[in-house]
Amino acid sequence: MPSRCIGRGEKDKGANELHKTLLLFIITLIFLLSTLPLVAQEPSLILPEEFTAFDTPNDAGKSISLVWKVSSSDCEGVEYIISGSTNPDGPWQEIVRLDATKWFKSDAPQYFGLGTKHKEYHFYEVTNIPGRAETLTNGTPYYFQLAMTNGAITAPSPTTISARSRGNWFDSSKTNILIFVIIFSALIMFFIAAARRNPHLFIRRIPGLDAVEEAIGRATEMGKPILYLTGLYDMSYVPTIAATCILGRVARKVANYDSQIKVPSYDPIVMTVCQEIVREAYLEAGRPDAFKEDNIFFVTTDQFAYVAAVDGIMLRERPAANFYMGYYFAESLLLAETGASVGAIQIAGTDSVTQLPFFIVTCDYTLMGEELYAASAYLSREPLQLGSLKGQDVSKAFILIVLLIGAILSTSGIYFILNLFKTF
């Protein structure tokens, strides 16, 4: 009996020790488990390196560029906070919040080119600090700080950087344009010099201008006048200037053939200019007495009243040749149809795309677009105009070749050469 009681007591004592040990283990485990969420709720953000500020290149100023290296913490949900101030000690004003997965230097090839390393750097262009001014002031120092946030925590910038904006005299991103301008200017100067040595320099044949002498000769043989219109624009427009230049060449041939030319004008200033041009043409032809100022007259500035008056002149005097040079609107078909009904040779020239189809179907010859501007050089063979025209034609051919090469490279997928081509 005694020995059995002692054994039971020792057994109960051992069980109590075991229970205490299990209880202590459970308490320790609960404590450790309770601390794990606290550790997980404290993620770290690694701030980016190489945070720099500088004047935005190739602009007129009032802009500062900020660049910083991509951080290993960049991911969805992380944002960069840019703050600015006009004082190194603040107060700081938040400028913008940027998605950490966007806003790279590669998004601004106009500033940094097309290098593949530009995807390793973030970029943002600051043009104003909220609450300070509408735009940055050139020459004034501005201070910036960068911070990161994931919504739960925010990691502030340890450093402050500064920069001043200024205007740039030369946009280096347009160096290619400067090179092309120099090349094209050299070509034009070369052909002007060539035209002075050889006034018969070859340029593309324009059938409508070849027919000018035929039309004037026909009017002279028939003893009928020539009708010349300069369009419905005033002298501030290029098509009207081109039309008056051609008028001078036509009037000189008319003076040589001892024929008559009539110029009903839509604008009084254009009328005055045309009178002086025709007077000068007759003087150059050595027949100043044959010039009749009344043949160059003002009609009206009302569109369809002008058309009605000109159509009346065609029906009454039945000219042998009609010239429609300059810019026209809805009246083009009315004029050309009336001229065709009286049997006149009709030569038109305009850069109005909407009216070209009507002139093409109703006139004998039509100068389309640039041919209107080339007509004066074509007729006069004056070295300055002829050389400029020839130089422009060669320059356009050069541009077409460059575009063709670019299309071939783009189609063939030559990455390096294509990037170089895009840069220029």
C-alpha positions in Angstrom: 0.0 0.0 0.0 2.6 2.7 0.9 4.7 2.0 -2.2 1.7 2.3 -4.4 0.8 5.7 -2.9 4.3 7.1 -3.5 4.3 6.0 -7.1 1.0 7.7 -7.7 2.3 11.0 -6.2 5.4 11.0 -8.4 3.2 10.3 -11.4 0.9 13.3 -10.6 3.9 15.5 -10.1 5.4 14.5 -13.4 2.1 15.2 -15.1 1.9 18.7 -13.6 5.4 19.5 -14.9 4.4 18.3 -18.3 1.3 20.5 -18.3 3.3 23.5 -17.3 5.8 22.9 -20.1 3.0 22.5 -22.7 1.3 25.7 -21.4 4.5 27.7 -21.6 5.1 26.4 -25.1 1.6 27.4 -26.2 2.0 30.9 -24.7 5.3 31.4 -26.4 3.9 30.2 -29.7 0.9 32.5 -29.5 3.3 35.4 -28.7 5.5 34.7 -31.7 2.5 34.3 -34.0 1.1 37.6 -32.8 4.3 39.4 -33.6 4.6 38.1 -37.2 1.8 40.3 -38.7 3.5 43.3 -37.2 6.7 42.6 -39.0 4.9 42.0 -42.3 3.1 45.3 -42.0 6.4 47.2 -42.2 7.6 46.8 -45.9 10.6 48.8 -46.9 10.9 51.3 -49.8 14.3 51.8 -51.4 14.7 55.4 -52.6 16.1 55.9 -56.1 19.6 57.1 -56.8 21.0 59.9 -59.0 18.1 62.4 -58.4 19.1 65.4 -60.5 17.6 68.7 -61.7 18.6 70.7 -64.7 17.3 73.3 -67.2 15.1 71.6 -69.8 17.2 71.6 -73.0 16.1 73.0 -76.4 13.3 75.3 -75.1 12.6 78.9 -74.3 13.0 78.4 -70.6 10.4 78.4 -67.8 10.9 74.6 -67.4 13.1 72.4 -65.3 13.7 68.7 -65.9 14.0 66.1 -63.0 15.7 62.8 -63.6 16.2 59.9 -61.2 17.2 56.3 -61.6 14.6 53.5 -61.5 14.3 52.0 -58.0 14.0 48.3 -57.1 10.8 49.2 -55.3 9.1 50.3 -58.4 5.9 48.3 -58.9 2.1 48.7 -59.2 0.7 50.8 -56.4 3.9 52.7 -55.7 4.1 56.4 -56.5 6.7 59.1 -56.6 5.9 62.4 -54.9 7.7 65.5 -56.2 7.7 68.6 -54.0 9.1 72.0 -54.8 9.9 75.3 -53.2 11.7 78.6 -53.9 13.5 78.2 -50.6 15.9 75.4 -49.6 14.3 75.2 -46.2 10.7 75.1 -47.5 7.8 75.3 -47.1 7.4 72.5 -49.6 4.5 72.3 -52.0 3.5 69.0 -53.6 3.8 69.4 -57.4 2.7 66.0 -58.7 2.4 62.3 -57.9 3.7 59.9 -60.6 3.1 56.2 -61.1 6.4 54.4 -60.5 5.8 52.2 -63.6 5.7 55.1 -66.0 7.4 58.5 -66.8 10.7 57.5 -68.3 13.4 59.4 -70.2 12.5 57.2 -73.2 9.1 59.0 -73.3 10.9 62.2 -74.2 13.2 61.4 -77.3 13.1 65.1 -78.2 15.3 65.8 -75.2 17.3 62.5 -74.7 17.2 60.7 -78.1 16.3 57.0 -78.5 18.9 55.3 -76.3 17.8 52.0 -74.8 19.3 53.0 -71.4 16.7 55.8 -71.1 14.2 53.2 -69.8 16.4 53.0 -66.6 15.6 56.6 -65.6 12.4 58.4 -64.7 11.8 61.8 -66.1 9.4 64.7 -65.3 9.3 68.2 -66.6 8.3 70.9 -64.1 6.7 74.0 -65.5 5.1 75.5 -62.3 4.9 75.1 -58.6 1.3 75.1 -57.4 0.5 78.2 -55.3 3.7 79.9 -56.3 3.2 81.2 -59.9 1.6 80.2 -63.2 5.0 79.4 -64.7 8.6 79.2 -63.6 10.7 82.3 -63.8 14.0 82.1 -65.7 17.0 82.6 -63.6 15.3 82.0 -60.3 16.6 79.0 -58.2 14.0 76.3 -57.5 14.4 73.5 -55.0 13.0 69.9 -55.2 12.5 66.9 -53.1 11.5 63.3 -54.1 9.6 60.8 -52.0 8.1 57.4 -52.5 4.8 56.0 -51.1 2.9 52.8 -51.4 -0.2 54.1 -49.6 0.8 52.6 -46.2 4.2 54.3 -45.7 6.1 57.2 -47.2 9.8 57.3 -47.6 11.0 61.0 -47.8 14.0 62.2 -49.8 17.2 62.6 -47.8 18.5 65.3 -50.2 17.3 68.5 -51.8 18.4 69.5 -55.3 18.0 72.8 -57.1 18.2 74.2 -60.7 17.4 77.4 -62.7 15.5 77.6 -65.9 16.8 79.6 -68.9 16.1 80.1 -72.5 18.2 78.3 -75.1 19.4 80.2 -78.2 19.7 77.0 -80.3 17.4 73.9 -80.4 20.0 71.1 -80.8 17.2 68.6 -81.5 16.6 70.5 -84.8 20.2 70.3 -86.0 19.1 68.0 -88.8 16.8 70.8 -90.1 19.8 73.2 -90.0 21.8 70.7 -92.1 19.1 70.4 -94.6 18.6 74.1 -94.9 22.3 74.6 -95.6 22.3 71.8 -98.2 19.2 73.2 -99.9 20.5 76.7 -99.8 23.8 75.6 -101.4 21.8 73.8 -104.1 19.8 76.9 -104.9 22.9 79.1 -105.0 24.6 76.6 -107.3 21.7 76.5 -109.8 21.3 80.3 -109.7 25.0 80.6 -110.7 24.4 77.9 -113.4 21.3 79.8 -114.7 23.4 82.9 -115.1 25.9 81.1 -117.2 23.2 79.3 -119.2 19.7 80.9 -119.3 18.4 77.9 -121.1 18.9 75.6 -118.1 16.6 72.6 -118.4 13.5 72.5 -116.3 10.4 70.3 -116.7 8.2 71.3 -119.5 4.8 72.9 -118.6 2.3 72.4 -121.5 0.0 75.2 -120.3 2.8 77.8 -120.5 4.0 76.5 -123.9 0.5 77.4 -125.1 0.7 81.0 -124.0 2.3 82.2 -127.2 -0.2 80.2 -129.3 -3.1 81.8 -127.5 -1.7 85.3 -127.9 -0.9 84.6 -131.6 -4.5 83.4 -132.2 -6.0 86.5 -130.6 -3.8 88.7 -132.8 -4.8 86.9 -136.0 -8.5 87.1 -135.1 -8.2 90.8 -134.0 -9.8 90.0 -130.7 -8.7 90.9 -127.1 -7.2 88.7 -124.5 -8.9 88.5 -121.1 -6.7 88.0 -118.0 -8.1 87.4 -114.5 -6.0 87.4 -111.3 -8.4 85.6 -109.0 -10.5 86.8 -106.0 -7.8 87.5 -103.5 -6.0 90.7 -102.7 -2.2 91.4 -103.0 -1.5 89.9 -99.5 -1.9 86.4 -100.9 0.8 84.4 -102.7 -1.5 83.1 -105.6 -2.4 86.7 -106.5 1.3 87.7 -106.5 2.1 84.8 -108.8 -0.8 85.7 -111.1 0.5 89.3 -111.4 4.0 88.0 -112.1 2.7 85.9 -115.0 0.7 88.9 -116.2 3.9 90.8 -116.8 5.2 88.1 -119.1 1.9 87.7 -120.9 1.6 91.5 -121.3 5.1 91.8 -122.8 4.2 89.2 -125.5 0.9 91.0 -126.1 2.8 94.2 -126.6 5.2 92.5 -129.1 2.3 91.1 -131.0 0.5 94.5 -131.0 -2.7 92.9 -129.5 -4.9 94.0 -126.6 -5.2 92.7 -123.1 -8.0 93.4 -120.7 -7.7 92.9 -116.9 -11.0 93.3 -114.9 -9.9 93.4 -111.3 -11.7 92.2 -108.2 -9.7 94.4 -105.8 -8.7 98.1 -106.3 -5.2 97.5 -105.1 -4.7 94.6 -107.4 -6.0 96.9 -110.2 -3.3 99.5 -109.5 -0.6 96.9 -109.4 -1.7 95.3 -112.7 -1.8 98.7 -114.4 1.9 99.3 -113.4 2.9 95.8 -114.4 1.3 96.1 -117.9 2.7 99.6 -118.4 6.2 98.3 -117.6 5.7 95.4 -120.0 4.8 97.7 -122.8 7.7 100.0 -122.0 10.1 97.0 -122.1 8.7 96.0 -125.4 9.4 99.5 -126.8 5.7 100.4 -127.3 4.7 102.6 -124.4 2.2 104.5 -126.6 0.2 101.3 -127.2 -0.6 100.9 -123.6 -4.2 101.7 -122.7 -4.8 102.2 -119.0 -8.5 101.8 -119.3 -8.1 98.2 -120.3 -7.1 97.4 -116.7 -10.1 98.4 -114.6 -11.8 97.7 -111.3 -15.2 95.9 -111.3 -16.5 95.2 -107.8 -15.5 93.3 -104.6 -18.8 91.3 -104.6 -18.1 87.8 -105.7 -21.0 87.0 -108.0 -21.5 90.6 -109.2 -17.8 90.4 -110.4 -18.6 87.1 -112.1 -21.7 88.5 -113.8 -19.7 91.5 -115.1 -16.8 89.3 -116.5 -19.2 86.9 -118.1 -20.9 89.9 -119.8 -17.5 91.1 -121.1 -16.9 87.6 -122.6 -20.3 87.5 -124.3 -20.0 91.0 -125.7 -16.4 91.1 -126.8 -15.8 87.4 -127.3 -12.1 87.3 -126.5 -9.9 84.8 -128.3 -8.0 83.8 -125.2 -8.9 83.7 -121.5 -6.3 83.4 -118.6 -7.5 82.4 -115.1 -4.6 82.8 -112.8 -4.7 83.1 -109.0 -7.2 81.8 -106.4 -10.8 81.1 -107.2 -13.9 79.9 -105.4 -17.4 78.7 -106.6 -17.2 81.2 -109.5 -14.5 79.2 -111.3 -17.0 76.9 -113.3 -19.2 79.9 -114.2 -16.3 81.8 -115.7 -14.7 78.8 -117.5 -18.0 77.6 -118.9 -18.9 81.0 -120.3 -15.4 81.3 -121.8 -15.7 77.9 -123.4 -19.1 78.9 -124.9 -17.5 81.8 -126.8 -14.8 79.6 -128.3 -11.8 81.1 -126.5 -8.6 79.3 -125.7 -8.5 79.0 -122.0 -5.5 78.6 -119.7 -6.0 78.4 -116.0 -3.6 78.2 -113.0 -4.6 77.9 -109.4 -3.5 76.2 -106.1 -7.1 75.9 -105.0 -7.6 72.1 -104.8 -11.3 72.3 -104.7 -11.5 74.3 -108.0 -8.8 72.4 -110.0 -11.3 69.8 -111.2 -13.6 72.4 -112.8 -10.7 74.2 -114.6 -9.3 70.8 -115.8 -12.6 69.8 -117.5 -13.4 73.3 -119.0 -10.1 74.8 -119.9 -7.6 73.8 -122.6 -4.6 73.9 -120.3 -4.4 74.0 -116.5 -1.4 74.9 -114.2 -1.8 72.8 -111.1 -0.5 73.8 -107.7 3.2 74.6 -107.8 3.1 75.1 -111.6 1.4 78.4 -110.9 4.5 79.6 -108.9 7.0 78.1 -111.4 5.3 79.8 -114.4 7.0 83.2 -113.9 10.5 81.6 -113.9 9.5 79.4 -116.8 8.4 82.3 -119.0 11.0 84.9 -118.1 14.1 82.6 -117.8 15.4 85.1 -115.3 18.5 83.5 -113.6 17.4 84.2 -110.0 13.9 82.7 -110.5 15.1 79.9 -112.7 17.9 78.9 -110.4 15.6 78.9 -107.4 13.1 76.7 -109.2 15.7 74.2 -110.3 17.3 74.1 -106.8 13.9 73.5 -105.2 13.1 70.6 -107.7 16.5 68.9 -106.8 15.8 69.4 -103.1 12.4 67.8 -103.4 13.9 64.8 -105.3 16.5 64.5 -102.4 13.7 64.5 -99.8 11.8 61.8 -101.8 14.9 59.6 -101.8 15.3 60.0 -98.1 11.7 59.1 -97.5 12.1 56.0 -99.7 15.2 54.9 -97.8 13.3 55.4 -94.5 10.4 53.3 -95.8 12.7 50.5 -96.9 14.6 50.5 -93.6 11.3 50.5 -91.6 10.0 47.6 -93.7 13.1 45.5 -93.4 13.3 46.1 -89.6 16.9 47.2 -89.3 16.7 48.4 -85.7 20.0 50.3 -85.3 19.9 52.1 -88.6 16.2 52.9 -88.2 16.8 54.4 -84.7 19.6 56.5 -86.2 17.3 57.6 -89.0 14.5 58.5 -86.6 16.9 60.6 -84.6 17.6 62.8 -87.6 
